[in-house]
Structures are given as structure tokens and as C-alpha cells.
Amino acid sequence: MGRLAKNKQGAPLPLELEHMIDGKVTKKLHDRIKHETAKARKQQKQKPKAQQTPAPVAKNGKRKGVAEPVKAKKAKVVESEDEVEAESEDEQMADMDAPDGGWDNVPMESDEDNMESMSEFSSAGSDDEESDTGNAKKPMTLLDSDSDSDAGSNGGMESYDEFDSDADSDDEAVTFRDMERRSRLLDAEQAEDDELGELELAAAGAVVEGEREAFALPTAEEVAAEEDTPLDLSQVQLRIQEVIRVLNNFGALREEDRSRTDYMDQLQRDMCFYYGYNEYLMEKLLQLFTVNEAVEFFEANEIARPVTIRTNTLKTRRRDLAQALINRGVNLDPIGKWTKVGLTIFDSPVPVGATPEYMAGHYMIQAASSFLPVMALAPQENERVLDMSAAPGGKTTYCAALMKNTGLVVANDANREREKALVANIHRLGISNAVVCNYDGREFPKVMGGFDRVLLDAPCSGTGVISKDASVKTNKGPEDFSMLTNLQKELLLSAIDSVNADSPTGGYIVYSTCSVTVEEDEAVVNYALSKRPNIKLVDAKLDFGRPGFTSFRGRAFHSSLSLTRRFYPHTHNMDGFFVAKFKKLSNKVQVEENQFIVPAGSGVKLKQKKKRRN
């Protein structure tokens, strides 16, 4: 009922008003004309001889001193008896309807049409006398451009084109093509402004750099006071940045009475406080990197590494596994071009370790860095392989998958509790060529030997996996590193002695750690090369990673250590890792010039001379 009443057709406009409108009549314009006509009658009755002029128009399009915009319209002056008669005529005109066809067929009026009609009505009101004298007035049109009217005709309103510097000077209406062209021009101006802004910012930065006050290290008294009342983390971070800035341009920015050691000591104290490391470990890590890279390393240790899984090729293919997990809503991607079995899990609506695919043994949750030693070892089918520190089974099961369940994989671990997870993963992944044992790795040449390949992922300090175990920051001291390095050296010698150099396909040893310290990596490898001259380092066939150190802080290592590989969390987005690959040349170890020994259990078959019978 409301819609019918709203669209009800009424009487047309009066004849004296129809000649003033050229074009389509909208409902809003129709109502405005009726309103202005009634108001003009009232004003004519109150001041019949006064000239009716429109109120001044502000720049925002509203008349000053009026609560609502009033559009004056030329109207026929009708002398009425009293105000009641005018009001009755106003009510009668309010019932007049739209043009033929109803309001549903009348186009909606835009804001520009409102502004145009507003300016046209105000100009019409100001030209009352000119119209009365007989001068012909041009009919108004709703589609007239604002450029056709001057400041007097639009009541002081500025047109749209006056605000647009790129507006056309012609009278054509704005089309989609014009809008696209104007958009491109605006984009070009924005790009130019951005470029100028960057230049200004760089210039301002240079000025600030030149005007920045010289950084002064805190005195001994201030350092002692900070131990009682530590600074805020933001202040410590700012001082770290200032010290790094000075160290990067030490000759120009340092204090005259301060040495580089003073700045490094202050940087070490601040970073210990900011990142939560003990001073011993912080000193070791700062020696590995430049100051800028050290900050990147410490920041990367504060962020967890991506969750990665390894496809069990004994049961499925990576493509099929990825599709099955995607169907369960898992967001994943291949780890990289360097592996054909790894996937990175970005997001999963279900626990990755509880999917039906995981229970069926289609994949193993395994860090990307632990792929590397197995890839370097490259076990072949029908070989005998030893994994000296096998738990929890990620590398062991990877070796078995590469061997396609042929040959023999001996999975050893010294910790019986950790072997529970090792056995569970072997069964879940369908490994049938593995044997689990519990021995100290240092006893292995005597227990069993003659292997084609040996993998030693040695126990270490864990400085490469701080993002997983933050306790490493504080619980590792000199005693721990001394004990671990001695254990690693003994295990590596045992692994070397357990390999058969006469193997037709093997004779390789891979040594790896999840540590980034030189004492646990290059120093241990260099020690093995000096104690076992029957081995040599070979290329690990890993296409990425940084070469190992051949010298470190005045200590020289064997030149072949450049064949080893280092991996860092801030550069490779994986746990810190070290990988070295050896090739055993002979089963005999030369002790002195003409003296050789054969380690027990190396697989060498000694020929025994038979005693002659008399």
C-alpha cells in the first residue's frame, strides 16, 4: 500500500513552470518546485515590492544562515487574499503527481543534478526583474554542464572541474573512458609523489645521520648501576643498534679513548640481557658472525621453524600424500627443490600427528635439517648401514626407504627410553630391514663391524635448535662443551673403524651435529683426519649451505674442510646443522713409519698361516 501511494500519479506541473525545465523531471525536483512555489507566494504577500534575491552561497554548497539548503525558483506571482489561502494552495499542490508513466520510470537524481538544479534555481530567483521586463530566459536543462554557467549563474558554487586539475575543457559528460584516463593520471601522480617522498626521506636521513649526536659508551659506574636497576628493553635495543652502527664505521664514529673491545664487550652484555643468553655462549656465537649477521641469527632463534614432514616412499608418493592432506584442509607446500620427499605444513585444522595418513605411516614428522645427513650418506640397496644414534628414527627410516627395504639397517641408540619411539616409528612406517640395538656407540667396532656406510648424528650442545629448546641459552657452559667434544671425537673414530673400506659400493661415513660451534664441528673433523690418515673428506653433494671453516680465530684446519657444509636458521630457514662426509681409503691405520694396525671389527679378514705337521 505504501509503494502504491508513493508512486501514485498526480497532476502535471503548472504551465508557468513547465517552460523552465528542459529534460527529464525527477521526483525530487518536482517536490522542490512545489515547495519553492508555495514559499515564493508567502514572501510575495509579506513583501510585495521588495526584490527577491537569493541568499549568499558558501563554497560547500550551503546557504549561509539557513539550516537546510533552499533553492529559489522563479514562480508566478499570485496575489492571495490571506495566508490561509496560500497554505490551502500549498496543500493542494503537494498532491500533484509525477509526469505520465509514474515515478518508477523516472530516473534517480544524482548529487551533481541536485547541485546543478540548486544553482539554477538560485540564479532564476535573482533574475526576477530581468524576466519581468520581458527579456527571454534560456530554458534550464538537467544535463547542462557546470562549465556552461558562470559564477553568477550558479550562485557562487564552484564546478567539479574547478577542483579537478585534469578536467577536460570541453562540455562532454564524464564517461567510463574518461574515468579510466583520470585514474591513470592519478596513479602516475601518486607514483611521482612516492618517489619524491623517498628521495626526501633519504635526504632527511642523511641530514639526521650527519647531525646525530656521537654515541657514548656507558661508564663503569653506569654499568654497575644497571646491574641493580636494569634498563628497559627498548633502551637496550636502541643501544645495541647504536653500538652496531659505530662498529660498522669504527674509524669515524668511535670515541677516541675507546677500543673495539670496549664496544664488543658492551654489545655482548646488552645482547645477553636482551636475548637471555649466558655470557659464555654469547661470546662463542658472536665469534661466528659479523655483528649484523649475529643479530639476524639471534632473531631467527626467537621464531619457531616451519613444521615439515617426510613422505614415506615405501607406502605412498608425495603428490598423493599432498592431495590427501589438502583434502583435509591442510595448507602445505614442497620444502624446496633440493628434496623430493619433503613438505612444509603452514596451517592445519587437525593435528599433523593424528591424521589417518600419519597413523598409516604415510609420512614422518621430521625437521628439514635432518634430511641432509641421509642425503649425504646416500645408502644403496642391499647394503649394510649403521645408524649409531638412531632415536627417534627419522634418519633410520629414511635410510630404509632409500634402500627400499633391502639390505640391513642397524639402528643403535645408547638411551633405552628413546628407543621406544624408535621401535614405534619403524613399525608404523612399515620398515622390515631394520634391527634395533642398545649399545654405547664407542663399543661398536667390537660388537659389529664391516658396514658399507655409517651415519653418526652425534650428541651435541644443540646451539642450532635454540628455537625448539630455549634452555640451551643458559644451561650450556665450558664443562658441557668439553665433555661433548670428547664424546664426539670418540664416536667419530668408532664410526670410521666400523666401516669396511673394501666395500664395492660404500666405505662412507657421515658426521653431523645440530650445533653451529666450531669446537663441535670443524675441530672434531680435523681431529679425525689427524688420527685416521686412511680417510679423506669428500663432497657431500648438497647443493646449498655454507662451506665449513678452514681457519678460525688464528687456528688453521685441513684445507679439505671446505667440503663440509654449514646451515643456519637465518639464511636457510631450518635448524642450524653441520654435515661432513668421509671416504675410507684403507682398513689399515698407519701408526708409525713401518707399523700398521687393523681395528677390530672393521670387517677385514686376516689370513692365518696353517701350522705344518712334522
C-alpha positions in Angstrom: 0.0 0.0 0.0 2.9 2.3 0.8 4.5 1.7 -2.5 1.3 2.4 -4.4 0.8 5.6 -2.5 4.4 6.7 -3.2 4.1 6.1 -6.9 0.6 7.5 -7.3 0.3 9.6 -10.4 -0.9 13.2 -9.9 -1.5 16.3 -11.9 1.3 17.8 -14.1 3.3 20.9 -13.3 1.7 24.3 -13.8 2.1 25.8 -17.3 4.2 28.7 -15.9 6.8 26.2 -14.6 7.0 23.7 -17.5 8.8 26.2 -19.8 11.6 26.5 -17.2 12.6 22.8 -17.2 14.2 21.2 -20.2 14.8 17.4 -19.8 13.5 14.7 -17.6 11.7 15.6 -14.4 12.7 13.7 -11.3 10.6 13.3 -8.2 12.9 15.2 -6.1 13.0 18.1 -8.5 9.2 18.0 -8.7 8.8 18.3 -4.9 11.4 21.1 -4.8 9.5 23.1 -7.4 6.2 22.8 -5.4 7.9 23.8 -2.2 9.6 26.8 -3.8 6.4 28.0 -5.4 4.5 27.9 -2.2 7.3 29.8 -0.4 7.5 32.4 -3.1 3.8 33.1 -2.6 4.3 33.7 1.1 7.2 36.0 0.6 5.4 37.9 -2.2 2.5 38.6 0.2 4.7 39.8 3.0 6.9 42.0 0.8 5.2 42.5 -2.5 7.5 45.3 -3.6 10.9 44.0 -2.4 13.3 42.5 -4.8 13.8 38.8 -4.1 17.5 37.9 -4.1 19.0 34.6 -3.2 21.0 34.2 0.0 24.8 34.1 -0.4 26.1 30.6 -1.1 29.2 29.3 0.6 31.8 27.1 -1.1 30.4 24.0 0.4 27.2 24.4 -1.5 25.0 25.5 1.5 23.4 28.9 2.0 24.6 30.9 4.9 22.3 31.3 7.8 19.9 28.6 6.6 19.6 25.3 8.4 18.6 23.4 5.2 19.5 24.3 1.6 16.9 26.5 0.0 16.6 26.6 -3.8 14.9 29.8 -5.0 12.8 29.2 -8.1 11.2 31.6 -10.5 7.5 31.4 -9.8 4.4 33.1 -11.0 3.4 35.8 -8.5 -0.2 35.1 -7.4 -1.8 37.6 -5.2 -3.8 35.8 -2.5 -6.3 37.1 0.0 -4.7 35.8 3.1 -2.2 33.3 4.4 -4.8 30.6 4.8 -5.5 30.6 1.1 -1.8 30.2 0.4 -1.5 27.3 2.8 -4.5 25.6 1.2 -3.0 26.0 -2.2 0.3 24.6 -0.9 -1.5 21.5 0.4 -3.3 21.2 -2.9 0.0 21.3 -4.9 1.6 18.8 -2.6 -0.8 16.2 -4.0 0.3 16.8 -7.5 2.0 13.7 -9.1 4.8 13.0 -11.3 4.8 13.1 -15.1 3.0 10.4 -17.1 4.2 6.9 -16.6 4.7 7.1 -12.8 7.7 7.6 -10.6 9.0 4.1 -11.3 10.1 5.1 -14.8 11.7 8.4 -13.7 15.5 8.3 -13.3 17.0 8.8 -9.8 18.6 12.1 -9.4 22.4 12.2 -8.7 24.2 14.6 -6.4 25.5 16.5 -9.3 22.0 17.0 -10.6 21.0 18.3 -7.1 23.8 20.8 -7.2 23.0 21.9 -10.7 19.3 22.3 -10.1 20.2 24.2 -6.9 22.4 26.7 -8.7 19.9 27.1 -11.5 17.0 27.8 -9.1 19.1 30.4 -7.2 20.0 32.1 -10.4 16.4 32.1 -11.5 15.4 33.9 -8.3 18.0 36.6 -8.8 16.8 37.4 -12.3 13.2 38.1 -11.4 13.2 41.7 -12.6 15.0 40.9 -15.8 12.4 38.3 -16.6 9.6 40.7 -15.7 10.9 43.3 -18.1 10.3 40.9 -21.0 13.8 39.6 -21.5 13.7 36.0 -22.6 15.4 33.5 -20.3 17.2 30.4 -21.6 15.4 27.2 -20.6 17.2 25.2 -17.9 18.3 21.6 -18.6 19.2 19.0 -16.1 22.1 17.7 -18.3 23.8 21.1 -18.7 27.5 21.0 -17.7 28.7 23.3 -14.9 31.2 24.8 -17.3 28.3 26.4 -19.2 27.4 28.6 -16.2 29.5 31.3 -14.7 29.9 32.3 -11.1 26.8 34.4 -11.2 24.6 31.8 -12.8 25.5 29.1 -10.3 25.1 31.2 -7.2 28.8 31.3 -6.4 29.1 27.4 -6.5 32.5 26.2 -7.9 32.1 23.5 -10.5 33.5 20.0 -10.3 36.1 20.7 -12.9 37.5 23.6 -10.9 38.5 21.2 -8.2 40.0 18.7 -10.8 43.2 19.9 -12.3 43.0 17.2 -15.0 39.4 18.0 -16.0 38.5 18.5 -19.7 37.8 21.9 -21.0 35.1 20.6 -23.3 31.4 20.2 -22.4 31.2 16.5 -22.8 29.9 14.4 -20.0 32.3 12.2 -18.0 32.4 8.7 -19.5 34.0 5.5 -18.3 36.9 6.1 -20.7 37.5 9.5 -19.1 37.3 7.9 -15.6 39.9 5.3 -16.6 42.2 8.0 -18.1 41.8 10.2 -15.0 42.6 7.1 -12.8 45.8 6.5 -14.7 46.8 10.2 -14.3 46.1 10.0 -10.6 48.2 6.8 -10.3 51.1 8.5 -12.2 50.9 11.5 -9.9 50.9 9.2 -6.8 53.9 7.3 -8.1 55.8 10.5 -8.7 54.8 11.7 -5.2 56.1 8.5 -3.7 59.4 8.7 -5.5 59.8 12.3 -4.3 58.9 11.2 -0.8 61.6 8.5 -0.8 64.2 11.0 -2.1 63.2 13.5 0.6 63.3 10.7 3.3 66.8 9.6 2.2 67.9 13.2 2.2 66.4 13.8 5.6 68.1 10.5 6.8 71.5 11.8 5.6 71.0 15.0 7.3 70.0 13.3 10.5 73.0 11.0 10.2 75.2 14.0 9.9 73.5 15.8 12.8 73.2 12.8 15.0 75.0 13.1 18.3 78.0 10.9 18.8 77.2 7.8 20.8 79.0 7.5 24.1 79.5 4.2 25.8 78.3 4.0 29.4 81.0 4.4 32.1 81.9 1.7 34.6 79.8 3.4 37.2 76.8 3.4 34.9 77.3 -0.3 34.0 77.4 -1.1 37.7 74.3 0.8 38.4 72.5 -1.0 35.6 73.1 -4.3 37.3 71.0 -3.1 40.2 68.3 -1.3 38.1 68.3 -2.8 34.6 67.2 -0.6 31.7 64.1 -1.0 29.7 64.3 -3.5 26.8 63.6 -0.7 24.3 66.5 1.3 25.6 68.8 -1.7 25.5 67.7 -2.4 21.9 68.4 1.2 20.9 71.9 1.0 22.4 72.5 -2.3 20.6 71.7 -0.5 17.3 74.0 2.4 18.2 76.9 0.1 19.0 76.4 -1.8 15.8 76.4 1.5 13.9 79.6 2.5 15.5 81.3 -0.9 14.8 80.3 -0.8 11.1 82.1 2.6 10.8 84.5 2.3 13.6 87.2 4.7 12.4 84.8 7.6 12.0 82.3 7.1 14.8 84.2 5.7 17.7 85.3 7.6 20.8 88.9 8.4 20.8 89.7 6.8 24.2 87.6 3.6 23.4 88.8 0.5 21.7 86.9 -2.0 19.6 87.0 -4.4 22.5 85.1 -2.0 24.7 82.3 -1.8 22.2 82.2 -5.5 21.7 82.0 -6.1 25.5 79.1 -3.6 25.8 77.4 -5.3 22.8 77.8 -8.7 24.4 76.4 -7.5 27.8 73.4 -5.9 26.1 72.6 -8.9 23.9 72.9 -11.3 26.8 70.3 -9.2 28.6 68.1 -8.7 25.6 68.0 -12.3 24.3 68.6 -14.2 27.5 71.9 -16.0 26.8 74.7 -16.6 29.3 77.9 -14.8 28.6 79.9 -17.9 27.7 77.6 -19.0 24.9 77.0 -15.4 23.7 80.8 -14.9 23.3 81.1 -18.1 21.3 78.2 -17.2 18.9 79.4 -13.7 18.4 82.7 -15.0 17.2 81.0 -16.9 14.4 79.3 -14.0 12.7 79.6 -10.3 11.9 77.6 -8.1 14.3 74.8 -7.6 11.8 74.5 -11.3 11.0 74.7 -12.1 14.7 71.6 -10.1 15.3 69.8 -11.9 12.5 70.9 -15.3 13.9 69.6 -14.4 17.4 66.3 -13.0 16.0 65.8 -16.2 14.0 66.3 -18.3 17.1 63.3 -16.5 18.6 61.0 -17.7 15.8 59.9 -21.3 15.5 60.9 -23.2 12.3 58.2 -24.4 10.0 56.7 -27.8 10.6 58.0 -30.2 7.9 57.1 -33.8 7.1 58.9 -36.5 5.0 56.9 -38.7 2.7 57.4 -42.4 3.3 58.0 -43.6 -0.3 57.5 -47.2 0.8 53.8 -46.6 1.1 52.9 -43.5 -1.0 54.1 -40.7 -3.3 54.5 -37.1 -2.3 51.9 -36.0 -4.8 49.3 -38.4 -3.4 50.1 -37.5 0.2 49.9 -33.8 -0.5 46.5 -34.2 -2.2 45.1 -36.3 0.7 46.2 -33.7 3.3 44.9 -30.8 1.2 41.5 -32.6 1.1 41.6 -32.4 4.9 42.2 -28.7 4.9 45.9 -28.7 5.4 47.9 -25.8 3.8 51.2 -27.1 2.6 53.9 -26.6 0.0 57.1 -28.5 -1.1 60.1 -27.7 1.1 62.3 -26.9 -1.8 63.9 -28.2 -5.0 66.7 -29.9 -3.0 64.3 -32.7 -1.7 61.6 -34.7 -3.5 60.0 -36.1 -0.3 59.6 -33.1 2.0 56.5 -30.9 2.6 56.2 -27.8 4.7 53.0 -27.5 6.7 51.8 -23.9 7.1 48.4 -24.5 8.6 46.3 -27.5 9.6 42.8 -27.7 11.1 43.7 -31.1 12.6 46.9 -32.2 14.4 49.5 -33.2 11.9 50.5 -36.1 14.2 46.9 -37.5 14.4 45.7 -37.8 10.8 44.8 -41.2 9.3 47.7 -40.7 6.9 50.1 -40.3 9.8 48.7 -43.4 11.6 49.0 -45.4 8.4 52.7 -44.5 8.1 52.5 -42.4 5.0 54.8 -39.7 6.5 57.1 -38.9 9.3 57.2 -35.5 11.1 60.8 -34.6 10.7 62.9 -31.4 10.6 64.2 -30.4 7.2 67.7 -30.3 8.5 67.7 -34.0 9.4 67.1 -34.9 5.8 70.6 -33.6 5.0 72.8 -36.3 6.6 70.8 -39.1 5.0 71.0 -37.4 1.6 74.8 -37.0 2.0 75.1 -40.7 3.1 73.1 -41.9 0.1 72.6 -45.5 1.1 72.2 -48.0 -1.7 70.1 -51.2 -2.0 71.4 -54.4 -0.4 74.0 -52.6 1.7 74.7 -52.9 5.4 74.2 -49.5 7.1 74.8 -48.4 10.7 73.0 -45.5 12.4 74.9 -45.0 15.6 72.4 -42.6 17.2 69.2 -43.6 15.7 66.4 -42.4 18.0 63.7 -41.3 17.4 64.0 -42.9 13.9 63.7 -40.2 11.3 67.0 -40.8 9.7 66.9 -44.6 10.2 63.5 -44.9 8.4 64.7 -42.5 5.6 67.7 -44.8 5.0 65.4 -47.9 4.9 63.1 -46.1 2.4 66.0 -45.2 0.1 67.2 -48.8 0.3 63.6 -50.0 -0.5 63.5 -52.3 2.5 66.5 -54.3 1.2 69.8 -55.0 2.9 70.2 -54.3 6.6 69.9 -51.1 8.7 71.3 -51.4 12.3 69.6 -48.8 14.4 71.5 -48.2 17.6 71.0 -45.8 20.4 72.5 -45.6 23.9 69.3 -44.4 25.5 66.9 -47.3 26.1 63.9 -44.9 26.8 64.4 -43.2 23.4 64.3 -46.5 21.7 60.6 -46.8 22.4 59.9 -44.1 19.9 62.4 -45.6 17.5 60.7 -49.0 17.5 57.2 -47.4 17.2 58.2 -45.4 14.1 59.8 -48.4 12.5 56.6 -50.4 12.8 54.3 -47.6 11.8 56.3 -46.8 8.6 56.5 -50.4 7.6 60.3 -50.9 7.9 61.2 -54.5 7.6 65.0 -54.4 7.1 66.0 -52.7 10.5 67.5 -54.2 13.6 67.3 -52.2 16.8 70.1 -52.5 19.4 71.2 -50.7 22.6 74.9 -50.2 22.8 77.3 -47.4 23.6 78.4 -46.2 20.2 82.1 -46.3 21.2 81.9 -50.1 21.6 80.6 -50.7 18.1 83.7 -51.7 16.3 84.0 -54.6 18.7 80.3 -55.5 18.7 79.7 -55.4 15.0 81.7 -54.0 12.1 82.2 -54.3 8.4 79.4 -51.9 7.4 79.2 -50.3 4.0 78.1 -46.9 5.4 77.8 -45.4 8.8 75.8 -42.4 9.9 76.7 -40.6 13.1 74.4 -37.8 14.1 76.4 -37.1 17.3 75.1 -35.8 20.6 75.8 -32.1 20.7 75.1 -28.8 22.6 72.0 -28.0 20.4 73.1 -24.5 19.6 71.4 -24.9 16.2 68.0 -25.8 17.6 67.6 -23.0 20.2 64.2 -22.2 18.7 63.0 -25.6 19.8 64.8 -25.7 23.2 65.4 -22.2 24.7 67.0 -23.8 27.8 70.2 -24.1 25.7 70.7 -20.3 26.2 71.5 -20.7 29.8 72.4 -24.3 30.7 75.5 -24.8 28.5 78.9 -23.9 29.9 82.5 -24.8 29.4 82.2 -28.2 31.1 79.4 -29.2 28.7 81.3 -28.3 25.6 84.5 -30.1 26.9 82.5 -33.3 27.7 80.6 -33.2 24.4 83.6 -32.6 22.1 85.5 -35.5 23.7 82.5 -37.8 23.2 82.1 -36.7 19.6 85.7 -37.4 18.8 85.5 -40.9 20.3 82.2 -41.7 18.5 83.6 -40.5 15.2 86.7 -42.7 15.4 84.5 -45.6 16.3 82.3 -44.9 13.3 85.3 -44.8 11.0 86.7 -48.1 12.3 83.2 -49.7 11.8 83.3 -49.2 8.0 84.8 -51.6 5.6 87.0 -49.7 3.1 86.9 -52.7 0.7 83.1 -52.4 0.2 82.4 -52.4 -3.5 79.6 -49.7 -3.2 80.3 -48.0 0.1 83.1 -47.2 2.6 81.5 -43.8 3.5 81.0 -42.1 6.9 78.7 -39.1 7.5 79.2 -37.0 10.6 76.6 -34.4 11.5 75.5 -32.3 14.5 72.7 -29.9 15.2 75.3 -27.4 16.6 76.9 -24.3 14.9 80.0 -24.0 17.2 83.4 -24.7 15.7 84.5 -26.9 18.6 81.8 -29.5 17.8 82.1 -29.3 14.1 85.3 -28.4 12.3 87.5 -29.1 15.2 86.2 -32.7 15.6 86.5 -33.4 11.9 90.1 -32.1 11.9 90.9 -34.3 14.8 89.6 -37.4 13.0 91.7 -36.5 9.9 94.8 -36.3 12.1 94.1 -39.6 13.9 92.9 -41.6 10.9 95.1 -40.9 7.9 93.3 -43.6 6.0 90.2 -41.4 5.4 89.6 -38.2 3.5 86.8 -35.7 3.2 84.6 -35.8 0.0 81.9 -33.7 -1.4 78.6 -34.3 0.4 76.6 -33.5 -2.8 74.5 -30.9 -1.1 73.8 -28.0 -3.5 73.3 -25.4 -0.8 74.8 -24.5 2.6 77.9 -22.6 3.5 81.4 -24.2 3.3 83.0 -25.1 6.6 85.8 -23.0 8.2 89.3 -23.8 7.1 90.6 -21.4 9.7 89.0 -19.8 12.8 90.4 -17.2 15.1 94.0 -18.0 14.3 93.6 -21.7 14.2 94.2 -23.5 10.9 92.3 -26.6 9.8 92.8 -29.0 7.0 92.1 -27.4 3.6 89.6 -30.1 2.7 87.2 -28.8 5.4 85.8 -26.5 2.8 83.9 -29.6 1.5 81.8 -29.7 4.7 78.5 -27.8 4.9 77.0 -25.4 7.4 73.3 -24.5 7.7 71.9 -21.6 9.7 68.3 -20.7 10.7 68.6 -17.1 9.5 69.8 -18.0 6.0 68.2 -21.4 5.2 65.1 -21.2 7.4 65.9 -24.5 9.0 67.7 -25.7 12.2 71.4 -25.0 12.5 73.3 -28.0 11.2 76.7 -29.3 10.2 77.4 -32.1 7.7 80.7 -33.8 6.8 81.3 -36.8 4.6 84.3 -39.1 4.7 85.6 -41.8 2.4 87.6 -44.6 4.0 90.6 -45.5 1.8 92.0 -48.4 3.7 91.3 -50.6 6.6 94.9 -50.4 7.9 95.8 -47.5 10.1 99.4 -46.4 9.9 100.7 -45.7 13.4 104.4 -45.2 12.7 106.6 -45.3 9.6 106.5 -49.0 9.1 103.9 -50.0 11.6 100.2 -50.6 10.7 97.2 -51.7 12.8 93.9 -53.0 11.8 91.0 -52.0 14.2 89.0 -54.9 15.5 85.6 -55.4 13.9 86.4 -53.4 10.7 85.4 -56.3 8.6 88.9 -57.2 7.4 89.5 -60.9 7.0 93.0 -61.8 8.1 94.7 -64.7 6.5 96.1 -67.1 9.2 99.1 -69.3 8.3 98.5 -73.0 8.9 101.0 -74.9 11.0 102.9 -77.6 9.2 102.9 -81.0 10.7 106.1 -82.9 11.1 
